[in-house]
Amino acid sequence: MELVSLQLEDRKPTQFAVGKTDAIDVGLATVKIIPSTETAISAFAICGSDFCYLDFRAGHVTGLCISSIWITERSNLDFSQGPISVMCQVPLKARGPPCAMAGLIFCISGNDCLIAQLDDDPKAVPRRLNLEGTPNRLVYSEQLQTLIAASIQTDVKPITTSTPRQRPMERRVVRGLIEFLPTHGQDPMETFLLHPGEKVYALAEWTYTNEQRKRYWQLVLGTGLAQTDGSQKGRLTFLQRRVDEQGRASLKIGKYLSFPTPVYAIAAYEATGLILTYSNYVSMFRFSVEERKWVVVTKFALESPGIHITTAPPLVHVTTAADSVITLHFTELPDDESFSGSFKPVAMEGGAREGAHHLELHLSGAPPTSLTTPATSDYTLLLA
């Protein structure tokens, strides 16, 4: 369904003309518009699970502004707002004595009647979700429009022996857990358990569109798998999400690649590439459509393990565990082979520094004179 805003222009005392028109997709359900009692140029919109505030106060400058409304309870962060079916707002100015409930909104959600006061300014809404394990990685999926958390789950299992004991022996089993968190509600929509002793170090989405414009989505995991001698091997695991005829979704392993050490960081590179780090290397893989497999393109030796990657082709930024941030330039090589290229370092910090994360800031305007950057109106700052 679309939400359409029309601007009526007063041409003559008895004539109006339709000016600027905007059509915005808001969902699949029917959109309900409820007038606001604050001003004549604001309203509320309900569409399925979406509850929005429409504001046209800025008029011709910014047009129609749409803000999401989230009802929260400060004393209960576990509260989750369900779909709103009906709502109304108490008038701000009513006849008679002043009303203590002026401006409050009344909403029907399921079997509940929610009474709330709108904040004057937009702000972050705190919310707490219950997980089955201890989270250590979190990403937001644009494709699925949901949060995906990687957690560590610990179970205690008894050890069976042939010799009777007064006190039963137990052992701790640690494994990774993938949970898909809902936009509304508390319980995870889907979960996936990894092998015992396997821990998730990195999460990334990878999507591929074939020639028929069919789009494939996979969740890529970088993991470490504990060995009996105390060391860790690494795996790059591709999880596929499938939906059956009844609409039930499930996660299955599509394929995985093995590595001598844990895979610490992953990032997508263009349409068919992945950049990852393991041991003291940063490596590029390309997906071969003809052979339906991942091919190693090149790798580059780092001074210490890379723990965070971002890509801005042809640049790859890597935060290392003990040597700050390094920026690599990837160059395609003219070769008869399908995939060939090389990494070349183009920027790095002079001294060793423990790293954890970095952030790219894309800015416009002339760069500061203290930065040794090419003369350009757009540039990127890397904060680490």
matplotlib code that plots the C-alpha trace (Angstrom):
import matplotlib.pyplot as plt

x = [0.0, 1.1, 0.7, 0.1, 0.5, -0.9, -0.2, -3.2, -2.4, -4.8, -5.1, -8.3, -10.8, -12.9, -10.2, -7.5, -4.8, -2.9, 0.8, 3.6, 2.6, 4.6, 3.8, 5.5, 5.4, 4.5, 3.5, 1.1, -1.9, -4.4, -3.2, -5.4, -5.1, -6.2, -6.2, -4.0, -5.6, -2.3, -2.4, -4.4, -1.2, -0.3, -1.8, -1.2, -0.9, -1.4, -0.3, 0.0, 2.8, 3.9, 2.6, 3.7, 3.4, 2.9, 4.0, 3.8, 4.8, 7.9, 5.7, 7.4, 10.9, 11.1, 7.6, 5.9, 7.9, 7.2, 8.4, 8.0, 6.1, 7.3, 5.4, 7.8, 7.5, 10.5, 10.1, 9.8, 12.4, 11.0, 7.8, 7.2, 4.6, 2.3, 0.4, -2.0, -5.6, -7.3, -6.1, -7.3, -5.9, -7.4, -7.9, -5.4, -7.9, -11.3, -14.3, -14.7, -12.0, -8.4, -8.1, -5.2, -5.2, -5.0, -2.7, -2.6, -3.0, -5.2, -4.2, -5.8, -3.2, -4.6, -6.4, -4.6, -5.4, -2.2, -2.2, 0.9, 2.3, 4.2, 7.7, 8.4, 11.6, 12.6, 14.9, 16.2, 13.7, 15.3, 14.3, 15.5, 15.3, 15.8, 18.5, 19.2, 23.0, 25.5, 25.7, 29.1, 28.2, 25.3, 24.3, 21.2, 20.0, 18.7, 17.4, 15.3, 14.8, 15.7, 18.6, 20.8, 22.8, 25.6, 25.7, 27.6, 25.6, 26.9, 25.3, 26.2, 25.9, 26.6, 29.5, 28.5, 31.2, 31.2, 32.4, 29.7, 30.4, 28.7, 28.9, 28.0, 30.6, 29.6, 31.2, 30.5, 29.7, 30.2, 28.9, 27.8, 24.2, 22.6, 19.4, 17.1, 15.5, 12.0, 11.1, 8.0, 7.8, 10.4, 11.1, 13.7, 12.1, 14.7, 17.8, 20.7, 23.1, 26.7, 29.0, 30.1, 33.2, 32.6, 32.5, 31.4, 34.0, 32.4, 29.0, 28.3, 25.5, 26.2, 23.7, 24.0, 21.7, 21.9, 21.2, 17.5, 17.5, 16.8, 18.4, 20.1, 20.8, 23.3, 24.6, 28.4, 29.9, 33.6, 34.2, 36.8, 36.4, 38.2, 40.4, 41.3, 44.9, 43.6, 44.2, 41.5, 40.8, 38.7, 35.7, 33.8, 30.2, 27.5, 24.0, 21.0, 17.5, 14.7, 10.9, 8.6, 5.1, 3.6, 5.7, 8.0, 11.6, 14.7, 18.5, 20.8, 24.5, 25.0, 28.8, 31.8, 35.6, 38.2, 41.2, 44.1, 43.1, 39.8, 38.3, 38.2, 36.6, 34.5, 33.2, 31.5, 33.5, 31.4, 28.9, 30.9, 33.7, 34.4, 37.3, 38.3, 41.1, 42.6, 46.0, 48.0, 46.5, 43.8, 42.5, 40.1, 37.7, 35.6, 32.5, 32.8, 29.3, 30.3, 31.9, 29.6, 32.5, 34.7, 38.1, 41.1, 42.2, 45.0, 46.2, 48.3, 50.4, 49.6, 51.8, 49.1, 45.6, 43.0, 39.8, 37.6, 37.2, 35.3, 35.4, 35.2, 36.3, 39.1, 40.1, 40.0, 40.4, 41.6, 41.9, 44.6, 44.9, 48.2, 49.2, 46.4, 44.7, 46.0, 44.4, 45.0, 44.4, 43.1, 44.2, 42.8, 45.7, 45.4, 45.7, 44.3, 42.9, 39.3, 40.3, 43.6, 44.7, 46.9, 46.8, 49.0, 49.3, 48.5, 48.1, 49.0, 49.9, 53.5, 53.6, 52.0, 48.7, 46.1, 43.0, 39.4, 37.2, 37.2, 34.6, 34.4, 33.1, 32.3, 32.6, 32.1, 34.0, 37.7, 39.7, 41.6, 45.1, 46.5, 45.4, 47.7, 44.8, 44.4, 42.7, 39.0, 35.7, 34.8, 37.0, 36.8, 38.1, 38.9, 38.4, 40.0]
y = [0.0, 3.6, 6.7, 9.6, 13.3, 16.1, 19.8, 21.9, 25.3, 28.2, 29.7, 31.6, 32.2, 29.3, 27.1, 24.8, 23.0, 19.9, 20.7, 18.4, 14.8, 12.2, 8.4, 6.4, 2.6, 1.8, -1.8, -4.5, -3.8, -0.9, 2.4, 4.1, 7.9, 9.4, 13.3, 14.7, 17.2, 19.1, 20.8, 20.5, 19.6, 16.5, 13.0, 9.4, 6.5, 2.8, 0.1, -3.5, -3.4, 0.1, 3.1, 6.5, 10.2, 12.4, 16.0, 18.7, 21.7, 22.3, 22.6, 23.3, 23.1, 19.4, 18.1, 15.4, 14.1, 10.5, 9.4, 6.0, 5.8, 3.3, 2.9, 2.0, 1.5, 3.0, 0.6, -2.4, -2.6, -6.0, -4.4, -5.0, -2.9, -5.0, -4.0, -1.1, -1.7, 1.5, 4.8, 8.3, 11.4, 13.5, 17.1, 19.6, 22.3, 21.2, 23.1, 23.3, 23.1, 22.0, 18.2, 16.3, 13.9, 16.5, 15.3, 11.7, 8.9, 5.8, 2.7, -0.7, -3.4, -7.0, -7.2, -4.2, -0.5, 1.5, 5.1, 7.1, 10.6, 11.6, 13.0, 16.4, 15.4, 12.1, 9.9, 6.4, 3.9, 1.5, -2.1, -5.4, -8.7, -12.1, -14.4, -18.0, -17.4, -14.7, -12.4, -11.5, -10.4, -8.5, -7.4, -5.9, -7.7, -5.2, -8.1, -9.7, -6.5, -8.1, -8.3, -11.4, -12.2, -14.7, -16.0, -18.4, -21.1, -23.2, -26.5, -28.9, -32.6, -35.7, -38.0, -41.7, -44.1, -47.8, -47.3, -46.2, -42.9, -41.3, -37.9, -37.9, -36.3, -33.4, -31.5, -28.1, -27.9, -24.5, -23.8, -21.0, -20.1, -17.9, -16.1, -14.1, -11.4, -10.1, -6.5, -7.0, -9.5, -11.2, -14.7, -15.4, -16.2, -18.8, -20.3, -22.4, -24.3, -24.7, -27.7, -28.2, -26.1, -23.7, -20.0, -17.2, -14.4, -12.7, -12.2, -10.8, -10.9, -12.0, -11.7, -12.7, -11.9, -14.3, -13.5, -14.2, -11.5, -14.1, -13.1, -15.4, -14.5, -16.2, -15.5, -15.9, -17.0, -16.8, -19.3, -21.0, -24.7, -26.0, -29.0, -31.8, -30.4, -27.0, -25.3, -23.8, -24.5, -22.0, -22.3, -20.0, -21.2, -20.2, -20.5, -20.6, -19.6, -21.6, -21.2, -24.3, -24.3, -23.7, -20.5, -22.0, -20.8, -22.9, -22.4, -25.0, -25.0, -24.5, -25.0, -24.2, -23.6, -24.7, -22.7, -23.4, -20.7, -19.0, -16.6, -13.3, -10.8, -10.9, -8.2, -8.3, -6.9, -5.9, -8.4, -11.7, -11.1, -11.7, -10.3, -12.2, -12.5, -15.6, -16.1, -13.1, -12.9, -10.9, -12.8, -12.2, -14.8, -14.6, -16.7, -18.5, -18.6, -21.3, -23.6, -22.7, -22.5, -19.9, -19.2, -17.7, -14.5, -13.2, -12.8, -10.3, -10.8, -8.6, -7.9, -9.2, -10.8, -8.6, -8.3, -5.8, -5.1, -2.5, -2.2, 0.8, -0.7, -0.7, 0.1, -2.4, -1.1, -3.6, -3.1, -5.4, -6.7, -5.0, -2.8, -0.3, 0.2, -0.6, 0.4, -1.9, -1.2, -4.1, -4.2, -6.6, -8.2, -8.9, -12.7, -15.6, -17.0, -16.1, -14.4, -12.7, -9.6, -8.2, -6.1, -3.1, -1.2, 2.5, 3.8, 2.7, 4.1, 4.4, 2.8, -0.4, 0.1, -2.3, -2.1, -3.2, -1.3, 1.5, 3.7, 5.3, 8.9, 10.0, 13.8, 16.6, 19.8, 20.6, 18.3, 19.9, 21.1, 18.7, 15.7, 14.5, 13.7, 14.4, 17.6, 16.6, 17.8, 14.4, 12.4, 9.7, 9.9, 6.6, 6.8, 3.9]
z = [0.0, -0.7, 1.4, -0.9, 0.0, -2.1, -1.9, -2.9, -4.4, -4.1, -7.5, -7.3, -4.5, -5.7, -7.4, -6.2, -8.2, -7.2, -6.7, -5.6, -5.1, -3.1, -3.0, -0.3, 0.2, 3.8, 3.8, 2.5, 4.7, 4.3, 5.6, 8.2, 8.7, 12.0, 12.3, 15.1, 17.6, 17.8, 14.4, 11.2, 9.2, 11.3, 11.6, 12.6, 10.2, 11.0, 8.6, 9.9, 12.5, 11.6, 13.6, 12.3, 12.9, 9.8, 9.9, 7.3, 9.4, 7.3, 4.3, 0.9, 2.5, 3.4, 2.4, 4.4, 7.4, 8.6, 12.0, 13.6, 16.9, 19.5, 22.7, 25.6, 29.3, 31.2, 34.2, 31.9, 29.1, 28.1, 26.9, 23.2, 21.2, 19.1, 16.0, 16.6, 15.4, 16.5, 18.1, 19.0, 20.6, 23.4, 22.1, 23.4, 23.6, 24.7, 26.0, 29.7, 32.4, 31.5, 31.0, 32.6, 29.7, 26.9, 24.1, 25.3, 22.7, 23.3, 21.3, 21.1, 20.6, 20.8, 24.1, 25.6, 25.7, 25.7, 27.0, 26.0, 25.9, 22.7, 23.3, 21.7, 20.1, 18.4, 20.6, 20.9, 22.4, 24.9, 24.4, 25.9, 24.1, 25.8, 24.2, 24.9, 25.1, 25.8, 22.7, 21.2, 17.7, 16.2, 12.7, 11.1, 7.9, 5.3, 3.2, 6.1, 8.1, 11.3, 13.9, 13.8, 17.0, 17.5, 21.1, 23.2, 24.8, 27.7, 28.7, 31.5, 30.5, 32.7, 32.0, 31.9, 33.2, 33.9, 37.5, 39.9, 41.7, 44.7, 42.9, 39.2, 36.9, 34.6, 31.8, 30.2, 26.6, 24.9, 21.4, 19.2, 18.6, 15.8, 16.7, 14.4, 16.6, 15.8, 15.1, 17.3, 20.1, 22.4, 21.3, 18.5, 15.2, 14.2, 15.9, 14.6, 16.8, 15.8, 16.6, 20.2, 20.9, 17.9, 18.6, 16.2, 15.7, 12.6, 10.9, 7.5, 4.9, 1.3, -1.5, -5.1, -8.1, -11.1, -14.7, -14.2, -11.5, -8.9, -5.6, -3.2, 0.4, 2.8, 6.2, 6.4, 9.7, 10.7, 13.5, 15.5, 16.4, 19.5, 19.1, 21.6, 22.0, 23.0, 19.6, 17.3, 13.6, 11.6, 9.3, 7.0, 7.1, 4.7, 6.2, 3.8, 4.9, 3.4, 3.7, 3.2, 1.8, 5.2, 5.6, 8.2, 7.9, 8.7, 8.5, 6.8, 6.1, 2.4, 2.4, 4.4, 3.9, 6.4, 7.7, 10.0, 12.5, 13.4, 10.9, 12.8, 10.4, 7.2, 4.8, 1.4, -1.6, -4.7, -6.0, -5.9, -3.4, 0.3, 2.3, 5.4, 8.0, 9.5, 11.2, 10.2, 6.7, 4.9, 1.9, -0.9, -2.3, -5.4, -6.2, -9.5, -11.0, -13.6, -11.1, -8.2, -5.8, -4.0, -5.4, -3.7, -5.5, -3.3, 0.3, 2.2, 5.3, 8.3, 11.3, 13.6, 13.1, 11.5, 13.7, 11.7, 8.0, 6.0, 2.2, -0.2, -3.5, -4.5, -0.8, 2.1, 5.6, 8.3, 12.0, 13.5, 17.0, 17.8, 14.8, 14.5, 11.0, 7.6, 4.2, 1.2, -2.4, -4.5, -8.2, -10.8, -12.7, -16.5, -16.5, -18.4, -15.2, -14.1, -10.9, -10.2, -8.3, -5.6, -2.4, -2.0, 1.3, 0.7, 4.3, 7.8, 11.2, 12.0, 15.4, 16.9, 18.6, 19.9, 17.8, 18.2, 15.6, 13.1, 11.6, 8.1, 7.9, 4.3, 4.3, 1.7, 1.2, 1.2, 3.5, 6.4, 5.6, 8.3, 6.2, 3.4, 0.9, -2.8, -3.8, -3.9, -2.7, -1.1, 1.2, 3.9, 7.5, 9.2, 13.0, 15.0]

ax = plt.figure().add_subplot(projection="3d")
ax.plot(x, y, z, "-o")
ax.set_aspect("equal")
plt.show()
